[in-house]
């Protein structure tokens, strides 16, 4: 069963970096999230909804978007 699940995940391209393909403009920052936080929100409202109820978190503009930094190179 585990092998079948692993094969399925490999086929569909499950990757923790899947959200890194695009620089979303809003991040949930603070708490235990580290820098730059969870940057996976298209709107401020989505970000605020996700930050709501979390301890010591807030929404901020994605630093990569703010400073127009190029994305990191893709792993080979």
C-alpha positions, 0 to 999 in steps of 0.5 A, spaced: 500 500 500 505 504 501 509 503 495 502 504 491 501 511 494 509 513 493 508 511 486 502 515 485 505 521 489 511 521 484 507 520 478 502 527 480 509 530 481 507 531 489 513 536 491 513 541 497 516 546 492 509 546 488 507 553 491 514 556 489 512 555 482 509 562 482 510 568 487 504 569 490 503 577 492 501 575 500 504 571 505 502 569 512 508 571 517 510 570 524 508 565 529 513 559 527 513 560 520 520 562 519 522 567 513 518 569 509 512 565 511 507 562 507 507 565 501 501 562 497 495 567 497 493 571 491 489 576 495 489 580 502 483 577 504 485 570 503 491 571 507 487 574 513 482 569 513 488 564 513 492 568 519 485 569 523 486 564 529 493 563 528 497 565 534 502 571 533 501 571 525 499 577 520 499 578 513 504 582 509 506 583 502 511 577 499 518 580 500 520 577 493 514 581 490 515 587 494 523 587 492 522 584 485 527 579 486 528 573 481 525 566 484 531 561 486 534 557 481 530 550 480 533 544 483 536 539 478 
